[in-house]
């Protein structure tokens, strides 16, 4: 386990050398493939070394982190071409990857909390350093305050846990029963804000709109998954109270998902539309995790991986248009099929995956989440019907508005894609649609 950590650490001196951008980029892809083919038994937390270990759930999410961080460097070519502190940029990406790697492989509740929080710092620096508008300062403050204020009570709770159990080691923690209600509330709340759940989701669209493409990719691709992973890990400790009170979070997230779908209908900024759609997808994941059954947990894993690839790809597409036209407004980005016909195919492929059409991984995730939530309560079909229908509606709205219609007369010409961009989009779409062939892996 530590060998992978050392691989990332030894890349850091390379960032400081000039002209090593593509070398670091290639080595990160190499690490992804090395990590991918290291087969071992998923039966238990194995590859254990110094408080780090990987089981099935964390293996999938670490692999997703490796993949998205490699693609971030591909997507951020403009940072390299304009020599906009590109060495420091790569250092931030590697630092972020290291934090994510450690938080997904922690076997200790406190070390998980520390890495979970410290992943915010490189993200904040990405938004503040390479973001677009001056509003990025406000977006960064929103990001930090929402997530920190929600998770500082969790730290106090952890000290109380240690007082009672004398350990932070995940497998040794046991259910406290009704002993500590505040423990349940603070623990769930810290992860729900990170997800983010409806009512505490306002930091996400702000952070996405102001972030550079790399910031949006890592936010949508991996950082939202930290919340889901945390809930999955601590659900064993709070299952007694979970059976009593989970209905509240479940109903709030499902009804919130429907309300956010309505918000999606009236977005004119491409990035904020994709950001709000992330909130809708995550509301399904929260619903699945809160049912505390096998379908829900494994379905949430497959939807998290699927959404990480799909949402990240859509942000790349919106950034490609933004680099050409200097605007993300749907009022200007109309009729792109006339100007960039070859990109239109990628818009179609990723939009269809976003609405969970076959053969995407989102379909596997959504079907199993529908199963789990329906098995919990058959009345939830009312919300699930609207959720599934509206997610198709706003994705179609985004696709048809951006690709069809008369294009804005101020645009005279528009280059087609570069090879790098097609490669980037292919590497998002291909795993998203090929992993469904091994859907059994997600339901071990």
Secondary structure, 3 states (H helix, E strand, C coil): CHHHHHHHHCCHHHHCCCCCHHHHHHHHHHHHHHHHHCCCCCCCCEEEECCEEECHHHHHHHHHHHHHHHHHHHHCHHHHHCCCCHHHHHHHHHHHHHHHHHHHHECEHHHHHHHHHHHHHHHHHHHHHHCCCCCHHHHHHHHHHHHHHHHHHHHHHHHHHHHHHCCCEHHHCCCCCCCCHHHHHHHHHHHHHHHCCCCCCHHHHHHHHHCCHHHHHHHHHHHHHHHHHHHHHHCCCCHHHHHHHHHHHHHHHHHHHHHHHHHHHCCCEHHHHHHHHHHHHHHHHHHHHHCCCHHHHHHHHHHHHHHHHHHHHHHHHHHHHHHHHCCCECCCCCCHHHHCHHHHHHHHHHHHHHCCCCCCHHHHHHHHHHHHHHHHCHHHHHHHHHHHHHHHHHHHHHHHHHHCCCCCCCCCCCCCCCHHHHHHHHHHHHHHHHHHHHHHHHHC
